[in-house]
Amino acid sequence: MKRGDRERLDDVAEAIEAIRTHADNRTANERLRRDAILYNLVILGEAVKSLSDEARARRPEIPWRQISGLRDLLAHEYYRIDMREIEELLERDLGPLSTAVNALRRTKRATSKR
């Protein structure tokens, strides 16, 4: 079964929510917290990789290629991960990505109801 943009956007939105939950949980075991954040970043990046060019073109302000690249770094060059940089990235980029993804999800819902 092939998943379309709508499902992939839902995956991104769910991963963002999970990342925020884990990032805010400062009482959790630090290793588990880190692993949960990184795992959801991999999911997010994989979902972004599968979005259509059309969907990505609707939000050109989002660095889609860099998001996919982060997924590759996390999966293949895990030893280079600097959690301070990840934390900065989350603070800086998660909000705009969430806004763009939610806008795309609304657009996809509207076009699928026609």
Biopython code that builds the backbone (N, CA, C, O; Angstrom):
import numpy as np
from Bio.PDB.StructureBuilder import StructureBuilder

atoms = [
    (1, "MET", "N", (0.845, -1.182, 0.000)),
    (1, "MET", "CA", (0.000, 0.000, 0.000)),
    (1, "MET", "C", (0.891, 1.247, 0.000)),
    (1, "MET", "O", (1.740, 1.418, 0.874)),
    (2, "LYS", "N", (0.684, 2.092, -0.976)),
    (2, "LYS", "CA", (1.457, 3.326, -1.103)),
    (2, "LYS", "C", (0.798, 4.415, -0.263)),
    (2, "LYS", "O", (-0.424, 4.564, -0.251)),
    (3, "ARG", "N", (1.631, 5.161, 0.430)),
    (3, "ARG", "CA", (1.130, 6.257, 1.250)),
    (3, "ARG", "C", (1.311, 7.554, 0.482)),
    (3, "ARG", "O", (2.347, 7.779, -0.144)),
    (4, "GLY", "N", (0.317, 8.387, 0.534)),
    (4, "GLY", "CA", (0.356, 9.648, -0.184)),
    (4, "GLY", "C", (0.796, 10.807, 0.695)),
    (4, "GLY", "O", (1.170, 10.628, 1.855)),
    (5, "ASP", "N", (0.743, 11.995, 0.116)),
    (5, "ASP", "CA", (1.157, 13.199, 0.830)),
    (5, "ASP", "C", (0.374, 13.394, 2.130)),
    (5, "ASP", "O", (0.940, 13.772, 3.156)),
    (6, "ARG", "N", (-0.900, 13.138, 2.074)),
    (6, "ARG", "CA", (-1.723, 13.362, 3.265)),
    (6, "ARG", "C", (-1.227, 12.523, 4.443)),
    (6, "ARG", "O", (-1.094, 13.028, 5.558)),
    (7, "GLU", "N", (-0.959, 11.257, 4.194)),
    (7, "GLU", "CA", (-0.470, 10.384, 5.258)),
    (7, "GLU", "C", (0.933, 10.794, 5.714)),
    (7, "GLU", "O", (1.237, 10.765, 6.907)),
    (8, "ARG", "N", (1.774, 11.171, 4.768)),
    (8, "ARG", "CA", (3.130, 11.601, 5.114)),
    (8, "ARG", "C", (3.111, 12.882, 5.934)),
    (8, "ARG", "O", (3.889, 13.024, 6.877)),
    (9, "LEU", "N", (2.237, 13.812, 5.588)),
    (9, "LEU", "CA", (2.110, 15.042, 6.370)),
    (9, "LEU", "C", (1.613, 14.734, 7.775)),
    (9, "LEU", "O", (2.055, 15.353, 8.743)),
    (10, "ASP", "N", (0.692, 13.779, 7.888)),
    (10, "ASP", "CA", (0.238, 13.344, 9.213)),
    (10, "ASP", "C", (1.398, 12.750, 10.003)),
    (10, "ASP", "O", (1.529, 13.002, 11.201)),
    (11, "ASP", "N", (2.243, 11.960, 9.333)),
    (11, "ASP", "CA", (3.417, 11.386, 9.997)),
    (11, "ASP", "C", (4.337, 12.486, 10.525)),
    (11, "ASP", "O", (4.835, 12.401, 11.648)),
    (12, "VAL", "N", (4.557, 13.512, 9.712)),
    (12, "VAL", "CA", (5.420, 14.620, 10.132)),
    (12, "VAL", "C", (4.813, 15.327, 11.341)),
    (12, "VAL", "O", (5.510, 15.613, 12.314)),
    (13, "ALA", "N", (3.519, 15.605, 11.275)),
    (13, "ALA", "CA", (2.849, 16.291, 12.385)),
    (13, "ALA", "C", (2.929, 15.464, 13.667)),
    (13, "ALA", "O", (3.167, 16.014, 14.743)),
    (14, "GLU", "N", (2.735, 14.165, 13.564)),
    (14, "GLU", "CA", (2.823, 13.298, 14.746)),
    (14, "GLU", "C", (4.250, 13.247, 15.293)),
    (14, "GLU", "O", (4.451, 13.239, 16.508)),
    (15, "ALA", "N", (5.231, 13.214, 14.404)),
    (15, "ALA", "CA", (6.627, 13.205, 14.853)),
    (15, "ALA", "C", (6.982, 14.513, 15.545)),
    (15, "ALA", "O", (7.694, 14.506, 16.549)),
    (16, "ILE", "N", (6.497, 15.629, 15.025)),
    (16, "ILE", "CA", (6.750, 16.929, 15.652)),
    (16, "ILE", "C", (6.162, 16.941, 17.060)),
    (16, "ILE", "O", (6.813, 17.392, 18.002)),
    (17, "GLU", "N", (4.947, 16.452, 17.203)),
    (17, "GLU", "CA", (4.306, 16.414, 18.519)),
    (17, "GLU", "C", (5.101, 15.531, 19.485)),
    (17, "GLU", "O", (5.301, 15.897, 20.643)),
    (18, "ALA", "N", (5.547, 14.383, 19.014)),
    (18, "ALA", "CA", (6.343, 13.486, 19.859)),
    (18, "ALA", "C", (7.669, 14.141, 20.249)),
    (18, "ALA", "O", (8.094, 14.046, 21.400)),
    (19, "ILE", "N", (8.314, 14.799, 19.302)),
    (19, "ILE", "CA", (9.583, 15.478, 19.589)),
    (19, "ILE", "C", (9.378, 16.539, 20.661)),
    (19, "ILE", "O", (10.158, 16.632, 21.609)),
    (20, "ARG", "N", (8.336, 17.331, 20.512)),
    (20, "ARG", "CA", (8.058, 18.377, 21.501)),
    (20, "ARG", "C", (7.808, 17.773, 22.884)),
    (20, "ARG", "O", (8.304, 18.283, 23.889)),
    (21, "THR", "N", (7.049, 16.702, 22.928)),
    (21, "THR", "CA", (6.756, 16.043, 24.203)),
    (21, "THR", "C", (8.039, 15.555, 24.867)),
    (21, "THR", "O", (8.260, 15.795, 26.053)),
    (22, "HIS", "N", (8.874, 14.875, 24.104)),
    (22, "HIS", "CA", (10.123, 14.350, 24.663)),
    (22, "HIS", "C", (11.103, 15.469, 25.015)),
    (22, "HIS", "O", (11.792, 15.386, 26.032)),
    (23, "ALA", "N", (11.172, 16.495, 24.202)),
    (23, "ALA", "CA", (12.089, 17.611, 24.468)),
    (23, "ALA", "C", (11.697, 18.348, 25.744)),
    (23, "ALA", "O", (12.560, 18.824, 26.481)),
    (24, "ASP", "N", (10.400, 18.441, 26.002)),
    (24, "ASP", "CA", (9.921, 19.147, 27.197)),
    (24, "ASP", "C", (10.047, 18.313, 28.469)),
    (24, "ASP", "O", (9.984, 18.857, 29.571)),
    (25, "ASN", "N", (10.223, 17.016, 28.330)),
    (25, "ASN", "CA", (10.270, 16.126, 29.488)),
    (25, "ASN", "C", (11.689, 16.074, 30.062)),
    (25, "ASN", "O", (12.465, 15.170, 29.753)),
    (26, "ARG", "N", (12.003, 17.040, 30.884)),
    (26, "ARG", "CA", (13.353, 17.137, 31.458)),
    (26, "ARG", "C", (13.562, 16.174, 32.631)),
    (26, "ARG", "O", (14.676, 16.057, 33.140)),
    (27, "THR", "N", (12.507, 15.491, 33.059)),
    (27, "THR", "CA", (12.659, 14.542, 34.163)),
    (27, "THR", "C", (12.939, 13.120, 33.665)),
    (27, "THR", "O", (13.253, 12.236, 34.461)),
    (28, "ALA", "N", (12.827, 12.900, 32.369)),
    (28, "ALA", "CA", (13.073, 11.571, 31.802)),
    (28, "ALA", "C", (14.564, 11.253, 31.812)),
    (28, "ALA", "O", (15.408, 12.147, 31.872)),
    (29, "ASN", "N", (14.863, 9.980, 31.754)),
    (29, "ASN", "CA", (16.247, 9.534, 31.594)),
    (29, "ASN", "C", (16.818, 10.217, 30.354)),
    (29, "ASN", "O", (16.223, 10.143, 29.279)),
    (30, "GLU", "N", (17.949, 10.869, 30.491)),
    (30, "GLU", "CA", (18.508, 11.679, 29.390)),
    (30, "GLU", "C", (18.777, 10.854, 28.136)),
    (30, "GLU", "O", (18.539, 11.326, 27.024)),
    (31, "ARG", "N", (19.265, 9.644, 28.301)),
    (31, "ARG", "CA", (19.551, 8.785, 27.140)),
    (31, "ARG", "C", (18.254, 8.407, 26.408)),
    (31, "ARG", "O", (18.202, 8.445, 25.179)),
    (32, "LEU", "N", (17.222, 8.047, 27.159)),
    (32, "LEU", "CA", (15.939, 7.692, 26.541)),
    (32, "LEU", "C", (15.307, 8.905, 25.863)),
    (32, "LEU", "O", (14.736, 8.796, 24.778)),
    (33, "ARG", "N", (15.415, 10.051, 26.510)),
    (33, "ARG", "CA", (14.884, 11.301, 25.936)),
    (33, "ARG", "C", (15.580, 11.603, 24.610)),
    (33, "ARG", "O", (14.926, 11.900, 23.611)),
    (34, "ARG", "N", (16.899, 11.525, 24.610)),
    (34, "ARG", "CA", (17.674, 11.771, 23.391)),
    (34, "ARG", "C", (17.288, 10.784, 22.290)),
    (34, "ARG", "O", (17.045, 11.181, 21.150)),
    (35, "ASP", "N", (17.235, 9.508, 22.634)),
    (35, "ASP", "CA", (16.900, 8.491, 21.645)),
    (35, "ASP", "C", (15.506, 8.715, 21.056)),
    (35, "ASP", "O", (15.301, 8.545, 19.854)),
    (36, "ALA", "N", (14.557, 9.095, 21.900)),
    (36, "ALA", "CA", (13.191, 9.338, 21.416)),
    (36, "ALA", "C", (13.146, 10.528, 20.460)),
    (36, "ALA", "O", (12.456, 10.485, 19.442)),
    (37, "ILE", "N", (13.877, 11.584, 20.787)),
    (37, "ILE", "CA", (13.928, 12.761, 19.909)),
    (37, "ILE", "C", (14.553, 12.388, 18.571)),
    (37, "ILE", "O", (14.007, 12.707, 17.515)),
    (38, "LEU", "N", (15.694, 11.716, 18.617)),
    (38, "LEU", "CA", (16.394, 11.366, 17.383)),
    (38, "LEU", "C", (15.571, 10.406, 16.526)),
    (38, "LEU", "O", (15.519, 10.558, 15.306)),
    (39, "TYR", "N", (14.937, 9.433, 17.146)),
    (39, "TYR", "CA", (14.087, 8.487, 16.403)),
    (39, "TYR", "C", (12.974, 9.223, 15.663)),
    (39, "TYR", "O", (12.703, 8.939, 14.497)),
    (40, "ASN", "N", (12.339, 10.157, 16.338)),
    (40, "ASN", "CA", (11.250, 10.899, 15.693)),
    (40, "ASN", "C", (11.764, 11.847, 14.626)),
    (40, "ASN", "O", (11.040, 12.142, 13.675)),
    (41, "LEU", "N", (12.984, 12.332, 14.752)),
    (41, "LEU", "CA", (13.580, 13.117, 13.666)),
    (41, "LEU", "C", (13.835, 12.243, 12.438)),
    (41, "LEU", "O", (13.696, 12.709, 11.307)),
    (42, "VAL", "N", (14.201, 10.995, 12.651)),
    (42, "VAL", "CA", (14.373, 10.064, 11.528)),
    (42, "VAL", "C", (13.029, 9.840, 10.835)),
    (42, "VAL", "O", (12.951, 9.882, 9.607)),
    (43, "ILE", "N", (11.980, 9.606, 11.608)),
    (43, "ILE", "CA", (10.640, 9.425, 11.036)),
    (43, "ILE", "C", (10.238, 10.662, 10.238)),
    (43, "ILE", "O", (9.767, 10.560, 9.106)),
    (44, "LEU", "N", (10.430, 11.819, 10.842)),
    (44, "LEU", "CA", (10.090, 13.079, 10.193)),
    (44, "LEU", "C", (10.836, 13.214, 8.868)),
    (44, "LEU", "O", (10.232, 13.551, 7.850)),
    (45, "GLY", "N", (12.131, 12.956, 8.874)),
    (45, "GLY", "CA", (12.931, 13.070, 7.653)),
    (45, "GLY", "C", (12.524, 12.083, 6.587)),
    (45, "GLY", "O", (12.501, 12.418, 5.403)),
    (46, "GLU", "N", (12.201, 10.869, 6.992)),
    (46, "GLU", "CA", (11.774, 9.861, 6.029)),
    (46, "GLU", "C", (10.436, 10.250, 5.395)),
    (46, "GLU", "O", (10.241, 10.077, 4.192)),
    (47, "ALA", "N", (9.528, 10.768, 6.199)),
    (47, "ALA", "CA", (8.234, 11.211, 5.668)),
    (47, "ALA", "C", (8.419, 12.374, 4.694)),
    (47, "ALA", "O", (7.765, 12.422, 3.653)),
    (48, "VAL", "N", (9.303, 13.302, 5.028)),
    (48, "VAL", "CA", (9.579, 14.445, 4.151)),
    (48, "VAL", "C", (10.160, 13.972, 2.821)),
    (48, "VAL", "O", (9.807, 14.498, 1.764)),
    (49, "LYS", "N", (11.046, 12.985, 2.872)),
    (49, "LYS", "CA", (11.634, 12.452, 1.641)),
    (49, "LYS", "C", (10.571, 11.925, 0.681)),
    (49, "LYS", "O", (10.748, 11.968, -0.536)),
    (50, "SER", "N", (9.481, 11.435, 1.228)),
    (50, "SER", "CA", (8.438, 10.823, 0.402)),
    (50, "SER", "C", (7.361, 11.798, -0.054)),
    (50, "SER", "O", (6.470, 11.418, -0.814)),
    (51, "LEU", "N", (7.428, 13.043, 0.396)),
    (51, "LEU", "CA", (6.458, 14.034, -0.070)),
    (51, "LEU", "C", (6.669, 14.318, -1.551)),
    (51, "LEU", "O", (7.792, 14.275, -2.053)),
    (52, "SER", "N", (5.593, 14.603, -2.228)),
    (52, "SER", "CA", (5.691, 14.930, -3.650)),
    (52, "SER", "C", (6.380, 16.284, -3.835)),
    (52, "SER", "O", (6.380, 17.128, -2.939)),
    (53, "ASP", "N", (6.959, 16.466, -5.004)),
    (53, "ASP", "CA", (7.570, 17.756, -5.344)),
    (53, "ASP", "C", (6.525, 18.860, -5.270)),
    (53, "ASP", "O", (6.832, 19.981, -4.866)),
    (54, "GLU", "N", (5.298, 18.548, -5.658)),
    (54, "GLU", "CA", (4.203, 19.528, -5.630)),
    (54, "GLU", "C", (3.948, 20.017, -4.206)),
    (54, "GLU", "O", (3.813, 21.218, -3.974)),
    (55, "ALA", "N", (3.883, 19.097, -3.263)),
    (55, "ALA", "CA", (3.633, 19.477, -1.863)),
    (55, "ALA", "C", (4.770, 20.343, -1.337)),
    (55, "ALA", "O", (4.528, 21.360, -0.687)),
    (56, "ARG", "N", (5.998, 19.949, -1.612)),
    (56, "ARG", "CA", (7.145, 20.724, -1.137)),
    (56, "ARG", "C", (7.187, 22.104, -1.792)),
    (56, "ARG", "O", (7.561, 23.087, -1.153)),
    (57, "ALA", "N", (6.808, 22.174, -3.048)),
    (57, "ALA", "CA", (6.837, 23.458, -3.766)),
    (57, "ALA", "C", (5.833, 24.452, -3.192)),
    (57, "ALA", "O", (6.014, 25.661, -3.334)),
    (58, "ARG", "N", (4.787, 23.965, -2.552)),
    (58, "ARG", "CA", (3.794, 24.861, -1.957)),
    (58, "ARG", "C", (4.332, 25.599, -0.738)),
    (58, "ARG", "O", (3.782, 26.626, -0.339)),
    (59, "ARG", "N", (5.397, 25.083, -0.150)),
    (59, "ARG", "CA", (6.021, 25.732, 1.006)),
    (59, "ARG", "C", (7.523, 25.843, 0.782)),
    (59, "ARG", "O", (8.308, 25.156, 1.435)),
    (60, "PRO", "N", (7.920, 26.720, -0.153)),
    (60, "PRO", "CA", (9.341, 26.811, -0.518)),
    (60, "PRO", "C", (10.231, 27.373, 0.589)),
    (60, "PRO", "O", (11.454, 27.257, 0.511)),
    (61, "GLU", "N", (9.646, 27.970, 1.603)),
    (61, "GLU", "CA", (10.445, 28.519, 2.700)),
    (61, "GLU", "C", (11.001, 27.432, 3.625)),
    (61, "GLU", "O", (11.876, 27.701, 4.449)),
    (62, "ILE", "N", (10.498, 26.225, 3.488)),
    (62, "ILE", "CA", (10.958, 25.114, 4.328)),
    (62, "ILE", "C", (12.145, 24.427, 3.640)),
    (62, "ILE", "O", (12.070, 24.103, 2.454)),
    (63, "PRO", "N", (13.218, 24.209, 4.367)),
    (63, "PRO", "CA", (14.403, 23.559, 3.772)),
    (63, "PRO", "C", (14.231, 22.036, 3.702)),
    (63, "PRO", "O", (14.872, 21.296, 4.449)),
    (64, "TRP", "N", (13.369, 21.584, 2.809)),
    (64, "TRP", "CA", (13.021, 20.161, 2.708)),
    (64, "TRP", "C", (14.263, 19.283, 2.519)),
    (64, "TRP", "O", (14.383, 18.231, 3.147)),
    (65, "ARG", "N", (15.166, 19.710, 1.669)),
    (65, "ARG", "CA", (16.368, 18.912, 1.390)),
    (65, "ARG", "C", (17.241, 18.765, 2.647)),
    (65, "ARG", "O", (17.806, 17.700, 2.895)),
    (66, "GLN", "N", (17.342, 19.833, 3.429)),
    (66, "GLN", "CA", (18.137, 19.760, 4.650)),
    (66, "GLN", "C", (17.485, 18.837, 5.686)),
    (66, "GLN", "O", (18.178, 18.149, 6.436)),
    (67, "ILE", "N", (16.167, 18.828, 5.720)),
    (67, "ILE", "CA", (15.459, 17.927, 6.638)),
    (67, "ILE", "C", (15.741, 16.479, 6.259)),
    (67, "ILE", "O", (16.015, 15.648, 7.124)),
    (68, "SER", "N", (15.673, 16.182, 4.975)),
    (68, "SER", "CA", (16.013, 14.832, 4.503)),
    (68, "SER", "C", (17.469, 14.514, 4.800)),
    (68, "SER", "O", (17.796, 13.386, 5.167)),
    (69, "GLY", "N", (18.330, 15.485, 4.646)),
    (69, "GLY", "CA", (19.748, 15.291, 4.912)),
    (69, "GLY", "C", (20.020, 15.004, 6.383)),
    (69, "GLY", "O", (20.904, 14.213, 6.713)),
    (70, "LEU", "N", (19.263, 15.646, 7.264)),
    (70, "LEU", "CA", (19.408, 15.372, 8.688)),
    (70, "LEU", "C", (19.024, 13.925, 8.977)),
    (70, "LEU", "O", (19.679, 13.257, 9.778)),
    (71, "ARG", "N", (17.986, 13.448, 8.341)),
    (71, "ARG", "CA", (17.579, 12.051, 8.513)),
    (71, "ARG", "C", (18.720, 11.120, 8.126)),
    (71, "ARG", "O", (19.013, 10.155, 8.832)),
    (72, "ASP", "N", (19.361, 11.415, 7.002)),
    (72, "ASP", "CA", (20.476, 10.578, 6.545)),
    (72, "ASP", "C", (21.641, 10.634, 7.528)),
    (72, "ASP", "O", (22.264, 9.612, 7.815)),
    (73, "LEU", "N", (21.933, 11.813, 8.037)),
    (73, "LEU", "CA", (23.001, 11.957, 9.022)),
    (73, "LEU", "C", (22.688, 11.131, 10.269)),
    (73, "LEU", "O", (23.548, 10.412, 10.775)),
    (74, "LEU", "N", (21.468, 11.237, 10.754)),
    (74, "LEU", "CA", (21.089, 10.511, 11.965)),
    (74, "LEU", "C", (21.163, 9.002, 11.762)),
    (74, "LEU", "O", (21.566, 8.268, 12.664)),
    (75, "ALA", "N", (20.778, 8.547, 10.589)),
    (75, "ALA", "CA", (20.755, 7.107, 10.326)),
    (75, "ALA", "C", (22.126, 6.541, 9.984)),
    (75, "ALA", "O", (22.435, 5.408, 10.354)),
    (76, "HIS", "N", (22.946, 7.309, 9.289)),
    (76, "HIS", "CA", (24.195, 6.763, 8.757)),
    (76, "HIS", "C", (25.463, 7.304, 9.410)),
    (76, "HIS", "O", (26.509, 6.656, 9.377)),
    (77, "GLU", "N", (25.367, 8.487, 10.000)),
    (77, "GLU", "CA", (26.553, 9.078, 10.627)),
    (77, "GLU", "C", (26.215, 9.497, 12.060)),
    (77, "GLU", "O", (26.566, 10.586, 12.515)),
    (78, "TYR", "N", (25.529, 8.599, 12.740)),
    (78, "TYR", "CA", (25.036, 8.828, 14.096)),
    (78, "TYR", "C", (26.131, 9.286, 15.063)),
    (78, "TYR", "O", (25.847, 9.994, 16.029)),
    (79, "TYR", "N", (27.342, 8.898, 14.817)),
    (79, "TYR", "CA", (28.463, 9.240, 15.691)),
    (79, "TYR", "C", (28.824, 10.723, 15.615)),
    (79, "TYR", "O", (29.590, 11.219, 16.441)),
    (80, "ARG", "N", (28.277, 11.432, 14.627)),
    (80, "ARG", "CA", (28.548, 12.870, 14.481)),
    (80, "ARG", "C", (27.493, 13.744, 15.141)),
    (80, "ARG", "O", (27.583, 14.970, 15.077)),
    (81, "ILE", "N", (26.511, 13.146, 15.765)),
    (81, "ILE", "CA", (25.394, 13.896, 16.340)),
    (81, "ILE", "C", (25.856, 14.704, 17.547)),
    (81, "ILE", "O", (26.499, 14.184, 18.459)),
    (82, "ASP", "N", (25.514, 15.972, 17.529)),
    (82, "ASP", "CA", (25.781, 16.873, 18.649)),
    (82, "ASP", "C", (24.416, 17.322, 19.170)),
    (82, "ASP", "O", (23.720, 18.087, 18.502)),
    (83, "MET", "N", (24.036, 16.861, 20.337)),
    (83, "MET", "CA", (22.698, 17.163, 20.852)),
    (83, "MET", "C", (22.483, 18.656, 21.095)),
    (83, "MET", "O", (21.343, 19.121, 21.058)),
    (84, "ARG", "N", (23.541, 19.411, 21.339)),
    (84, "ARG", "CA", (23.356, 20.869, 21.462)),
    (84, "ARG", "C", (22.871, 21.452, 20.144)),
    (84, "ARG", "O", (22.006, 22.328, 20.126)),
    (85, "GLU", "N", (23.429, 20.964, 19.042)),
    (85, "GLU", "CA", (22.977, 21.432, 17.731)),
    (85, "GLU", "C", (21.542, 20.968, 17.447)),
    (85, "GLU", "O", (20.744, 21.709, 16.872)),
    (86, "ILE", "N", (21.234, 19.763, 17.847)),
    (86, "ILE", "CA", (19.865, 19.258, 17.664)),
    (86, "ILE", "C", (18.884, 20.117, 18.449)),
    (86, "ILE", "O", (17.835, 20.494, 17.926)),
    (87, "GLU", "N", (19.210, 20.430, 19.693)),
    (87, "GLU", "CA", (18.338, 21.267, 20.530)),
    (87, "GLU", "C", (18.144, 22.649, 19.894)),
    (87, "GLU", "O", (17.030, 23.172, 19.888)),
    (88, "GLU", "N", (19.202, 23.235, 19.368)),
    (88, "GLU", "CA", (19.102, 24.533, 18.692)),
    (88, "GLU", "C", (18.221, 24.432, 17.460)),
    (88, "GLU", "O", (17.388, 25.303, 17.207)),
    (89, "LEU", "N", (18.408, 23.376, 16.704)),
    (89, "LEU", "CA", (17.600, 23.146, 15.512)),
    (89, "LEU", "C", (16.126, 23.034, 15.881)),
    (89, "LEU", "O", (15.272, 23.610, 15.206)),
    (90, "LEU", "N", (15.823, 22.305, 16.939)),
    (90, "LEU", "CA", (14.430, 22.149, 17.360)),
    (90, "LEU", "C", (13.829, 23.486, 17.749)),
    (90, "LEU", "O", (12.701, 23.798, 17.366)),
    (91, "GLU", "N", (14.574, 24.277, 18.506)),
    (91, "GLU", "CA", (14.077, 25.595, 18.913)),
    (91, "GLU", "C", (13.840, 26.510, 17.723)),
    (91, "GLU", "O", (12.842, 27.229, 17.674)),
    (92, "ARG", "N", (14.749, 26.482, 16.774)),
    (92, "ARG", "CA", (14.710, 27.393, 15.635)),
    (92, "ARG", "C", (13.728, 26.943, 14.546)),
    (92, "ARG", "O", (13.008, 27.767, 13.982)),
    (93, "ASP", "N", (13.699, 25.640, 14.251)),
    (93, "ASP", "CA", (13.040, 25.183, 13.026)),
    (93, "ASP", "C", (11.745, 24.396, 13.208)),
    (93, "ASP", "O", (10.972, 24.263, 12.259)),
    (94, "LEU", "N", (11.492, 23.876, 14.400)),
    (94, "LEU", "CA", (10.312, 23.030, 14.561)),
    (94, "LEU", "C", (9.013, 23.823, 14.409)),
    (94, "LEU", "O", (8.054, 23.329, 13.815)),
    (95, "GLY", "N", (8.975, 25.035, 14.933)),
    (95, "GLY", "CA", (7.772, 25.866, 14.828)),
    (95, "GLY", "C", (7.393, 26.180, 13.385)),
    (95, "GLY", "O", (6.257, 25.932, 12.981)),
    (96, "PRO", "N", (8.338, 26.727, 12.592)),
    (96, "PRO", "CA", (8.004, 27.009, 11.189)),
    (96, "PRO", "C", (7.629, 25.749, 10.398)),
    (96, "PRO", "O", (6.744, 25.793, 9.544)),
    (97, "LEU", "N", (8.298, 24.636, 10.680)),
    (97, "LEU", "CA", (7.948, 23.390, 9.986)),
    (97, "LEU", "C", (6.542, 22.956, 10.368)),
    (97, "LEU", "O", (5.766, 22.548, 9.504)),
    (98, "SER", "N", (6.206, 23.037, 11.634)),
    (98, "SER", "CA", (4.873, 22.668, 12.091)),
    (98, "SER", "C", (3.802, 23.528, 11.430)),
    (98, "SER", "O", (2.770, 23.018, 10.995)),
    (99, "THR", "N", (4.048, 24.818, 11.358)),
    (99, "THR", "CA", (3.095, 25.737, 10.711)),
    (99, "THR", "C", (2.894, 25.367, 9.243)),
    (99, "THR", "O", (1.761, 25.311, 8.764)),
    (100, "ALA", "N", (3.985, 25.116, 8.534)),
    (100, "ALA", "CA", (3.903, 24.765, 7.111)),
    (100, "ALA", "C", (3.184, 23.433, 6.911)),
    (100, "ALA", "O", (2.341, 23.307, 6.023)),
    (101, "VAL", "N", (3.515, 22.455, 7.724)),
    (101, "VAL", "CA", (2.897, 21.130, 7.585)),
    (101, "VAL", "C", (1.403, 21.205, 7.876)),
    (101, "VAL", "O", (0.602, 20.591, 7.171)),
    (102, "ASN", "N", (1.026, 21.947, 8.901)),
    (102, "ASN", "CA", (-0.410, 22.081, 9.202)),
    (102, "ASN", "C", (-1.153, 22.784, 8.077)),
    (102, "ASN", "O", (-2.288, 22.421, 7.769)),
    (103, "ALA", "N", (-0.536, 23.779, 7.459)),
    (103, "ALA", "CA", (-1.157, 24.454, 6.314)),
    (103, "ALA", "C", (-1.314, 23.486, 5.144)),
    (103, "ALA", "O", (-2.357, 23.464, 4.490)),
    (104, "LEU", "N", (-0.290, 22.695, 4.884)),
    (104, "LEU", "CA", (-0.370, 21.703, 3.803)),
    (104, "LEU", "C", (-1.429, 20.644, 4.110)),
    (104, "LEU", "O", (-2.134, 20.195, 3.207)),
    (105, "ARG", "N", (-1.542, 20.249, 5.359)),
    (105, "ARG", "CA", (-2.555, 19.258, 5.742)),
    (105, "ARG", "C", (-3.957, 19.812, 5.503)),
    (105, "ARG", "O", (-4.835, 19.099, 5.018)),
    (106, "ARG", "N", (-4.164, 21.077, 5.842)),
    (106, "ARG", "CA", (-5.485, 21.693, 5.589)),
    (106, "ARG", "C", (-5.780, 21.720, 4.096)),
    (106, "ARG", "O", (-6.903, 21.445, 3.675)),
    (107, "THR", "N", (-4.775, 22.051, 3.301)),
    (107, "THR", "CA", (-4.932, 22.086, 1.851)),
    (107, "THR", "C", (-5.269, 20.702, 1.314)),
    (107, "THR", "O", (-6.156, 20.560, 0.473)),
    (108, "LYS", "N", (-4.566, 19.681, 1.796)),
    (108, "LYS", "CA", (-4.799, 18.299, 1.345)),
    (108, "LYS", "C", (-6.196, 17.827, 1.734)),
    (108, "LYS", "O", (-6.853, 17.135, 0.956)),
    (109, "ARG", "N", (-6.662, 18.197, 2.942)),
    (109, "ARG", "CA", (-8.010, 17.810, 3.354)),
    (109, "ARG", "C", (-9.055, 18.471, 2.459)),
    (109, "ARG", "O", (-10.029, 17.843, 2.044)),
    (110, "ALA", "N", (-8.830, 19.744, 2.174)),
    (110, "ALA", "CA", (-9.795, 20.481, 1.341)),
    (110, "ALA", "C", (-9.851, 19.905, -0.068)),
    (110, "ALA", "O", (-10.935, 19.773, -0.636)),
    (111, "THR", "N", (-8.709, 19.563, -0.637)),
    (111, "THR", "CA", (-8.709, 19.036, -2.006)),
    (111, "THR", "C", (-9.224, 17.602, -2.053)),
    (111, "THR", "O", (-9.758, 17.175, -3.077)),
    (112, "SER", "N", (-9.075, 16.852, -0.964)),
    (112, "SER", "CA", (-9.558, 15.460, -0.983)),
    (112, "SER", "C", (-11.060, 15.378, -0.757)),
    (112, "SER", "O", (-11.659, 14.337, -1.029)),
    (113, "LYS", "N", (-11.684, 16.439, -0.268)),
    (113, "LYS", "CA", (-13.134, 16.437, -0.037)),
    (113, "LYS", "C", (-13.918, 16.789, -1.286)),
    (113, "LYS", "O", (-15.138, 16.623, -1.323)),
    (114, "ARG", "N", (-13.235, 17.269, -2.300)),
    (114, "ARG", "CA", (-13.924, 17.681, -3.538)),
    (114, "ARG", "C", (-14.382, 16.502, -4.345)),
    (114, "ARG", "O", (-14.975, 16.677, -5.410)),
]
sb = StructureBuilder()
sb.init_structure("model")
sb.init_model(0)
sb.init_chain("A")
sb.init_seg("    ")
for serial, (resi, resn, name, xyz) in enumerate(atoms, 1):
    if name == "N":
        sb.init_residue(resn, " ", resi, " ")
    sb.init_atom(name, np.array(xyz, "f"), 0.0, 1.0, " ", f" {name:<3s}", serial, name[0])
structure = sb.get_structure()
